[in-house]
Amino acid sequence: MIYKVSYVIVGGLRRGAVINQDYPPQVGAQVELGDQLCEVMEVQELVPPMGDFAYLHVTCRPLTERMPKETPGSE
C-alpha cells in the first residue's frame, strides 16, 4: 500500500509537506521534513483507503534534538 501523508508542523519553521510512503506514520515516531526534525503527535485517516492508496493527515511538533533509538536488549 502507498500512504499519501500530509504533514503539518505546529510551531515549526516549515509549514509541512505531502509525502508518499510505503509505511504508515506512528505516533511518537521521528520524521525529517527538509532540515526540520519532528515528532509525530497525531495520525488521522482523511478518507477510507482507495485501491492501493491510503490518505493520512499527520500533526507534528518540532524537536531540538534526536531521541535515542531503542536497541534490542537495552532495558
Secondary structure as UniProt FT lines:
FT   STRAND          2..9
FT   TURN            10..11
FT   STRAND          16..21
FT   TURN            27..28
FT   STRAND          30..33
FT   TURN            34..35
FT   STRAND          36..50
FT   TURN            51..52
FT   STRAND          53..62
FT   TURN            72..73
//
